[in-house]
Amino acid sequence: MRVRGQDDAVRLGAVELGGELGERATLVQFSSAFCAPCRATRRVLGEVAALVPGVAHVEIDAEAHLDLVRALEILKTPTVLVLDATGRVVRRAAGQPRKADVIAALGEAV
């Protein structure tokens, strides 16, 4: 489940995500069914992905993917991972993000 690169960073691919990586970056959101902040997070990440070319948004149901949740040590929803083009996790945050913070975090990935 956890793929390590040469720099020992966590890398995720289409198999783990259930969706393709973005050309430049990927916003991965771990959500759960009864999580109100998850809906707002979905909206924010979707807007950012539509705004920034080459950025994809992938939402993962935490309850349906417990092995991945455990491997990545996801403790609450929503949790957002920012991946670079190779799938390397460059930023991670728990809770509902602000749009400006997501755009700033993308700066590390692209």
Rosetta silent file (secondary structure, phi, psi, omega in degrees, C-alpha in Angstrom):
SEQUENCE: MRVRGQDDAVRLGAVELGGELGERATLVQFSSAFCAPCRATRRVLGEVAALVPGVAHVEIDAEAHLDLVRALEILKTPTVLVLDATGRVVRRAAGQPRKADVIAALGEAV
SCORE:     score description
SCORE:     0.000 S_00000001
   1 L     0.000  -45.044  178.732    0.000    0.000    0.000 S_00000001
   2 L   -91.411  120.889  179.381    2.801    2.415    0.891 S_00000001
   3 E  -105.267  130.419 -179.128    5.165    2.912   -1.958 S_00000001
   4 E  -106.912  137.898  175.788    8.552    4.382   -1.166 S_00000001
   5 L   -95.496 -173.697 -179.234   10.672    6.305   -3.632 S_00000001
   6 L   -61.154  -33.073 -178.194   14.426    6.833   -3.650 S_00000001
   7 L   -88.619   10.847  178.183   14.068    9.726   -1.184 S_00000001
   8 L    65.107   17.827  176.906   11.986    7.482    1.155 S_00000001
   9 L   -83.780  152.962  176.380    8.920    9.725    0.695 S_00000001
  10 E   -72.498  130.657  177.554    5.437    8.227    0.550 S_00000001
  11 E  -125.593  139.871  178.248    4.213    7.946   -3.041 S_00000001
  12 L  -123.064  146.844  178.547    0.740    7.041   -4.200 S_00000001
  13 L  -124.417 -173.393 -177.422   -0.397    6.010   -7.660 S_00000001
  14 H   -60.246  -33.049 -179.532   -3.609    5.403   -9.561 S_00000001
  15 H   -63.745  -48.664 -178.928   -3.996    1.939   -8.009 S_00000001
  16 H   -68.623  -36.498 -174.265   -4.025    3.260   -4.429 S_00000001
  17 H   -84.639  -22.018 -175.364   -6.119    6.327   -5.311 S_00000001
  18 L    71.398   20.540  179.041   -8.679    4.684   -7.557 S_00000001
  19 L  -165.357  162.153 -177.396   -8.145    7.560   -9.987 S_00000001
  20 L   -75.506  147.966  173.550   -5.464    9.061  -12.174 S_00000001
  21 L   -70.837  150.579  173.919   -2.839   11.462  -10.880 S_00000001
  22 L   -71.528  155.606 -179.594   -2.979   15.025  -12.108 S_00000001
  23 L   -60.908  -36.853 -178.579   -0.436   16.084  -14.710 S_00000001
  24 L  -110.027  -35.329 -177.516    1.091   18.616  -12.270 S_00000001
  25 E  -165.453  162.861  178.293   -0.385   17.730   -8.855 S_00000001
  26 E  -135.678  133.435  174.540   -3.176   15.804   -7.143 S_00000001
  27 E  -100.443  114.069 -178.273   -5.368   16.807   -4.215 S_00000001
  28 E  -105.559  122.902 -178.446   -6.374   13.647   -2.320 S_00000001
  29 E  -114.270  124.063  172.529   -9.276   14.009    0.102 S_00000001
  30 E   -96.416  123.080 -175.481  -10.161   11.351    2.675 S_00000001
  31 E  -128.910  167.665  171.720  -13.841   11.691    3.623 S_00000001
  32 L  -135.812  160.033 -170.365  -16.556    9.861    5.510 S_00000001
  33 L   -58.183  -41.257 -173.450  -20.289    9.695    4.923 S_00000001
  34 L  -104.372   29.496 -176.257  -21.497   11.808    7.843 S_00000001
  35 L  -100.313  104.946  179.504  -18.750   14.431    7.772 S_00000001
  36 H   -62.668  -44.264  178.217  -20.165   17.924    7.178 S_00000001
  37 H   -62.433  -22.252  179.079  -16.723   19.559    6.709 S_00000001
  38 H   -65.352  -37.318  179.152  -15.999   16.926    4.040 S_00000001
  39 H   -64.811  -43.619  178.597  -18.697   18.378    1.776 S_00000001
  40 H   -66.559  -37.954  178.284  -17.229   21.874    2.059 S_00000001
  41 H   -63.840  -42.437  177.235  -13.733   20.456    1.492 S_00000001
  42 H   -55.719  -44.144 -179.261  -14.962   18.665   -1.656 S_00000001
  43 H   -64.358  -48.720 -178.269  -16.253   21.993   -2.976 S_00000001
  44 H   -61.272  -48.287 -177.947  -13.027   23.900   -2.194 S_00000001
  45 H   -66.871  -36.392  176.627  -10.737   21.236   -3.685 S_00000001
  46 H   -63.716  -41.013  178.091  -12.949   20.890   -6.752 S_00000001
  47 H   -64.353  -43.645 -179.700  -12.807   24.653   -7.317 S_00000001
  48 H   -65.218  -43.299  179.619   -9.020   24.715   -6.970 S_00000001
  49 H   -62.055  -36.474  177.943   -8.601   21.725   -9.313 S_00000001
  50 H   -72.407  -28.610 -176.916  -10.788   23.475  -11.901 S_00000001
  51 H   -80.824  -35.909 -174.070   -8.833   26.715  -11.466 S_00000001
  52 L  -105.225  114.994 -179.222   -5.282   25.336  -11.708 S_00000001
  53 L   -59.983  139.447  176.765   -4.411   23.487  -14.946 S_00000001
  54 L    82.986    6.373  179.559   -2.989   19.993  -14.487 S_00000001
  55 E  -107.182  130.604  178.401   -4.365   19.528  -10.963 S_00000001
  56 E  -109.969  152.949  174.981   -6.703   16.625  -10.177 S_00000001
  57 E  -119.199  123.215  178.235   -8.976   16.101   -7.160 S_00000001
  58 E  -121.846  125.685  177.528   -9.516   12.537   -5.925 S_00000001
  59 E  -106.096  132.922 -178.188  -11.885   11.819   -3.047 S_00000001
  60 E  -119.351  128.692  175.557  -11.491    8.576   -1.101 S_00000001
  61 E   -74.965  109.466 -175.209  -14.135    7.126    1.211 S_00000001
  62 H   -58.822  -39.018 -177.189  -12.095    6.467    4.360 S_00000001
  63 H   -68.197  -29.165 -178.866  -14.468    3.790    5.636 S_00000001
  64 H   -87.588   -9.206 -177.286  -14.245    1.798    2.404 S_00000001
  65 L  -130.885   54.968 -174.943  -10.434    2.003    2.255 S_00000001
  66 H   -63.178  -33.367  178.439   -9.328    1.198    5.805 S_00000001
  67 H   -62.381  -43.882  179.149   -6.036   -0.417    4.741 S_00000001
  68 H   -67.988  -40.825  177.739   -4.968    2.784    2.987 S_00000001
  69 H   -59.007  -44.986  179.525   -6.210    4.926    5.892 S_00000001
  70 H   -67.445  -42.887 -178.448   -4.137    2.890    8.332 S_00000001
  71 H   -62.610  -35.457 -178.601   -1.055    2.835    6.096 S_00000001
  72 L   -93.687    0.283  179.806   -1.171    6.635    5.738 S_00000001
  73 L    55.648   47.702  175.184   -2.111    7.172    9.394 S_00000001
  74 L   -79.938  120.187 -174.487   -5.259    9.160    8.555 S_00000001
  75 L  -104.961  -19.930  179.602   -6.807    9.954   11.937 S_00000001
  76 L  -152.385  162.111  175.721   -9.766   12.175   11.011 S_00000001
  77 L  -117.460  143.679   -2.673  -11.834   13.341    8.084 S_00000001
  78 L   -79.525  145.836  167.690  -11.418   15.386    6.117 S_00000001
  79 E  -123.061  135.354 -177.923   -7.703   14.883    5.631 S_00000001
  80 E  -118.279  131.014  173.330   -6.110   16.290    2.486 S_00000001
  81 E  -111.608  136.720  174.535   -2.856   15.132    0.922 S_00000001
  82 E  -106.006  120.396 -179.304   -1.140   17.197   -1.765 S_00000001
  83 E  -108.314  144.430  173.462    0.811   15.027   -4.204 S_00000001
  84 E   -81.124 -174.766 -175.595    3.312   16.173   -6.791 S_00000001
  85 L   -62.566  -23.447 -179.992    3.221   14.853  -10.377 S_00000001
  86 L   -91.019   -2.379 -179.153    5.027   11.648   -9.339 S_00000001
  87 L    91.750    7.125  179.210    2.565   10.904   -6.518 S_00000001
  88 E   -77.003  132.242  178.091    4.902   11.980   -3.710 S_00000001
  89 E   -73.255  116.892 -179.432    3.100   13.408   -0.671 S_00000001
  90 E  -107.569  -22.992  176.825    4.408   16.968   -0.246 S_00000001
  91 E  -147.589  155.751 -179.388    1.781   18.377    2.158 S_00000001
  92 E  -149.932  138.587  178.237   -0.856   17.014    4.484 S_00000001
  93 E  -150.329  143.391  175.912   -3.572   18.710    6.523 S_00000001
  94 E  -107.483  146.301 -178.774   -6.542   17.598    8.610 S_00000001
  95 L    97.551  172.654 -177.526   -9.749   19.595    8.817 S_00000001
  96 L   -73.701  121.256 -177.553  -11.516   21.853    6.369 S_00000001
  97 L   -85.831  157.082  171.009   -8.967   23.838    4.334 S_00000001
  98 L   -89.885  147.671 -177.875   -9.219   27.404    3.115 S_00000001
  99 H   -55.462  -44.199 -179.216   -8.959   27.895   -0.628 S_00000001
 100 H   -61.860  -36.638  179.453   -5.920   30.178   -0.259 S_00000001
 101 H   -68.668  -37.446  178.669   -4.114   27.550    1.844 S_00000001
 102 H   -65.871  -43.967  179.501   -4.759   24.850   -0.778 S_00000001
 103 H   -63.012  -41.341  177.848   -3.410   27.085   -3.547 S_00000001
 104 H   -63.364  -41.993 -179.739   -0.331   27.873   -1.433 S_00000001
 105 H   -64.808  -32.801  177.557    0.240   24.156   -0.736 S_00000001
 106 H   -63.475  -27.555  178.305    0.098   23.440   -4.470 S_00000001
 107 H   -58.097  -28.843  178.349    3.092   25.732   -4.842 S_00000001
 108 H   -78.548  -22.837 -174.430    5.219   23.025   -3.205 S_00000001
 109 H   -92.250  -28.583 -175.101    3.935   20.358   -5.551 S_00000001
 110 L  -102.787    0.000    0.000    4.227   22.048   -8.943 S_00000001
